[in-house]
Amino acid sequence: MSTTEQLHLPAGATGRGNYETIIDPGAREGWVHTGLRVLALAPGGSELVTAGGVEAMVVPLNGACDVTVDGETHRLRGREDVFTSATDVLYVPVGSQLTISSAEGGRFALATAVATGAHPVALIRAEDVPVEIRGGGNMTRKVRNFGTVGAFDQMDSLIACEVITPGGNWSSYPAHKHDETTETESELEEIYYYEIQDGPAGPGFGFHQTTSSGEDTPIDVLTEVRSGDTVLVPHGWHGPCAAAPGHDMYYLNVMAGPEAERAWNITDHPEQGWVRDTWADAGIDPRLEGEAR
């Protein structure tokens, strides 16, 4: 997999039944470790999900839901949309069977990763999600670290977070990679699931780039992204992601890899890493002032 057509999956392109998006580990050539499903439920709807060989995090995108696992029901209070706030998230271990139901209806992401170790079901409340402000100036973005290394570690391999990039800003910048195992880098696949805030005249848009990090792993993606689109990053330098002015950008990142240690270690693009040194002087974008916790 190396072309835009293979790696940029427009909204609805992989959907089936109640799912708007279905990306399962091993279901496509060259894609092994991570998965994402976006479930859309009408009011009063429900869906039975069998986790099989993956662990998962249930992430409400909009709306609230109840998730029943092994006879115990967990209430996820949800949110109006991905831009308004963090959300309750539920971790579900490998081999679980769960039922997701919603009285009011809504859309719910299931971020998954191949796993072998079993961990207990865990409910992470929205108010307990660490929020990081990363970058500076027009590279400022907000990261909700509900499933990252160090923030929540009762998982086997899955790493997940949400990023909000204000309109006109850049994120996933400097471009970076995590496609080999070294003392300073982890080998991880990554999924970007996008939602873009509408403007007064219609839907918004942004851009995503992934380029090759080696001659033996060609990849070339520079594509416009819109709400519901997914971009797969099997390897290579990924970033920047750019939010069009007037349209805040959201993406849900899902990562996992073959290494025994669950870690997120990256290498910056050698021509772009210097921008990190500009962030302190640039200051935080005023739109995100005071939101870290």
C-alpha positions in Angstrom: 0.0 0.0 0.0 1.6 3.2 -1.1 -0.8 5.4 -3.2 -3.4 7.9 -2.2 -6.2 5.7 -3.6 -5.1 2.8 -1.2 -4.4 5.0 1.9 -7.0 7.8 1.7 -10.4 6.2 2.4 -13.2 8.8 1.8 -16.2 8.9 4.2 -18.4 5.9 3.7 -16.0 4.0 1.4 -15.6 1.1 3.8 -19.0 1.3 5.5 -21.4 -1.5 5.9 -24.7 -1.9 7.9 -24.6 0.4 10.9 -20.9 1.1 10.4 -19.8 4.2 8.5 -16.2 3.1 8.6 -14.7 -0.4 8.9 -10.9 -0.9 9.0 -9.9 -4.2 10.7 -6.4 -5.5 11.3 -5.4 -8.0 8.6 -8.4 -7.2 6.4 -6.3 -5.5 3.7 -2.8 -6.2 2.3 0.0 -4.7 4.4 -2.3 -3.7 7.3 -1.7 -5.8 10.3 -2.0 -4.2 13.8 -4.6 -1.5 14.1 -8.3 -1.0 13.3 -11.1 1.5 13.5 -14.9 1.2 13.2 -17.3 4.1 13.3 -20.7 3.0 14.4 -23.8 5.1 13.7 -26.9 4.3 15.8 -30.4 5.6 15.4 -32.3 6.6 18.5 -33.0 3.4 20.4 -30.4 1.4 18.4 -27.9 -1.1 19.5 -25.0 -3.2 18.1 -23.4 -6.4 19.3 -19.6 -6.3 18.9 -17.3 -9.3 19.3 -13.7 -8.1 20.0 -12.1 -11.4 19.0 -8.3 -10.9 18.9 -8.3 -7.2 19.5 -8.5 -4.8 22.5 -10.6 -1.7 22.0 -11.5 1.7 23.2 -15.1 3.0 22.7 -15.0 6.7 21.9 -18.3 8.6 21.5 -18.0 11.1 18.6 -21.4 12.6 19.2 -24.2 11.3 21.5 -24.2 9.2 24.6 -24.3 5.4 24.9 -24.4 2.4 27.2 -21.8 -0.3 26.8 -22.5 -3.7 28.3 -19.5 -6.0 28.8 -19.7 -9.3 30.6 -23.1 -8.4 32.0 -22.0 -5.0 33.4 -23.3 -1.8 31.8 -21.1 1.3 31.6 -22.7 4.7 30.8 -20.6 6.9 28.5 -22.0 10.4 28.7 -20.7 11.4 25.3 -20.7 14.9 23.9 -22.4 17.2 21.4 -19.6 16.8 18.9 -15.8 16.2 18.9 -15.0 19.9 19.0 -17.0 20.8 22.2 -15.2 18.7 24.8 -13.4 15.5 25.7 -15.6 12.5 26.3 -15.9 9.4 28.5 -14.0 6.5 27.0 -14.3 2.8 27.8 -11.4 0.3 27.4 -12.5 -3.2 26.5 -10.0 -6.1 26.7 -9.2 -8.7 24.0 -11.8 -11.4 23.5 -14.7 -9.4 24.9 -18.3 -9.3 23.7 -20.0 -6.0 24.1 -23.3 -4.4 23.3 -23.4 -0.7 22.4 -26.8 1.0 22.7 -28.0 4.6 22.5 -31.4 5.9 23.6 -30.8 9.2 21.7 -28.7 7.9 18.9 -25.2 8.9 18.0 -21.8 8.0 16.4 -19.3 5.9 18.3 -15.7 5.1 17.3 -14.1 1.7 18.2 -10.3 2.1 18.1 -8.7 -1.4 18.1 -5.4 -3.1 18.1 -4.3 -6.7 17.9 -3.5 -7.9 21.5 -2.8 -11.0 23.5 -2.6 -9.8 27.1 -5.9 -9.4 29.0 -6.5 -6.2 31.1 -9.6 -5.2 33.1 -12.5 -3.2 31.6 -11.8 0.5 32.5 -14.0 3.6 32.3 -12.1 6.9 31.8 -14.2 9.9 32.6 -14.0 13.0 30.4 -12.9 15.2 33.3 -9.9 12.8 33.9 -8.6 12.9 30.3 -5.2 14.7 30.3 -5.3 17.6 27.8 -2.0 18.8 26.3 -1.3 22.0 24.3 1.4 21.1 21.9 3.3 23.5 19.6 3.2 27.2 19.3 1.9 30.0 17.1 0.2 28.7 14.0 1.4 25.2 14.9 -0.6 25.1 18.2 -2.9 22.2 18.7 -4.8 20.5 21.5 -4.2 16.8 22.3 -6.6 14.7 24.4 -4.5 11.9 25.8 -7.1 9.4 26.9 -5.2 6.4 25.5 -1.5 7.4 25.2 1.6 5.9 26.8 1.9 7.3 30.4 -1.7 8.6 30.4 -3.4 5.2 30.4 -1.2 2.1 30.5 -3.6 -0.8 31.3 -3.5 -1.9 27.6 -1.5 -4.5 25.7 -0.6 -2.6 22.5 -3.2 0.1 21.6 -2.3 3.8 21.6 -5.0 6.4 20.9 -5.6 10.1 21.3 -7.6 13.0 19.8 -6.1 16.1 18.3 -7.9 19.4 17.7 -6.2 21.8 15.3 -7.7 25.4 15.1 -8.6 26.6 11.6 -5.5 28.0 9.8 -3.1 26.0 12.0 -0.8 23.1 11.2 -0.4 19.9 13.2 1.6 16.6 13.0 4.4 19.0 12.3 7.3 18.6 12.1 6.6 15.6 10.0 7.8 12.5 11.8 8.0 8.7 11.5 7.8 5.6 13.6 8.3 2.8 11.1 11.4 0.9 12.5 12.6 -0.4 15.8 15.7 1.4 17.1 16.8 2.7 20.5 15.0 5.9 19.8 12.1 4.9 17.5 9.1 2.5 17.7 7.5 0.6 14.8 3.8 1.6 14.7 1.0 1.7 12.1 -1.2 4.7 12.5 -4.8 5.6 11.5 -6.0 9.2 11.1 -9.8 9.6 11.3 -10.9 13.1 10.4 -13.8 15.4 11.2 -13.7 19.0 10.0 -15.9 21.8 11.5 -18.4 23.2 9.1 -18.3 26.9 8.1 -21.3 29.2 7.7 -21.5 28.3 4.0 -20.9 24.6 4.1 -18.5 21.8 4.9 -14.9 22.4 5.8 -11.7 20.7 4.6 -8.0 20.2 5.4 -5.0 18.4 4.0 -2.9 15.4 5.0 0.6 14.4 3.8 2.6 11.2 4.0 5.9 10.7 2.2 8.5 8.0 1.9 11.2 7.5 4.6 13.2 5.0 2.5 13.8 3.8 -1.0 12.4 0.4 -0.3 9.2 1.8 1.2 7.8 4.2 -1.4 4.7 6.2 -0.4 3.3 9.5 -1.7 0.1 10.9 -0.3 -1.0 14.6 -0.4 -4.7 14.7 -0.2 -7.7 16.9 0.8 -9.6 15.4 3.8 -13.1 16.0 4.9 -15.4 14.8 7.7 -15.5 11.0 7.9 -12.4 10.5 5.9 -9.7 8.1 7.1 -6.0 8.0 6.1 -3.8 5.0 6.8 -0.1 5.4 7.6 1.7 2.1 7.3 5.1 3.7 7.3 6.9 6.9 6.2 7.1 10.6 7.2 3.6 11.8 8.1 2.6 15.4 8.4 1.9 18.2 8.2 -1.8 18.1 8.6 -3.3 21.5 7.7 -6.7 22.9 8.8 -8.2 25.4 6.3 -8.8 28.8 7.8 -12.2 29.0 9.3 -12.5 25.2 9.8 -11.2 23.6 13.0 -9.8 20.1 12.3 -10.2 16.9 14.5 -8.5 13.6 14.1 -8.5 10.5 16.1 -5.2 8.7 16.0 -5.0 4.9 16.5 -1.5 3.3 16.7 0.0 -0.2 17.4 2.9 -2.2 16.2 4.7 -5.5 16.4 7.0 -4.6 19.4 6.5 -6.3 22.8 6.8 -3.0 24.5 4.0 -0.5 24.1 5.9 2.7 23.3 5.5 5.8 21.1 9.0 7.0 20.1 9.3 9.1 16.9 12.0 10.5 14.6 11.5 14.1 13.3 12.0 14.8 9.6 15.6 16.1 9.4 14.6 19.1 7.4 11.7 20.1 9.7 12.7 19.3 13.3 14.1 22.8 13.9 10.5 24.2 14.1 10.2 22.8 17.6 12.7 25.5 18.7 10.4 28.2 17.5 7.4 27.3 19.6 8.3 28.9 22.9 8.9 32.3 21.3 5.7 32.0 19.2 3.5 31.4 22.2 0.3 29.5 22.4 -2.5 30.3 20.0 -4.9 32.4 22.0 -7.8 30.1 20.9 -6.3 27.4 23.1 -5.0 29.4 26.0 -5.8 27.8 29.4 -7.1 24.5 28.0 -4.2 22.3 29.2 -4.8 20.1 32.3 
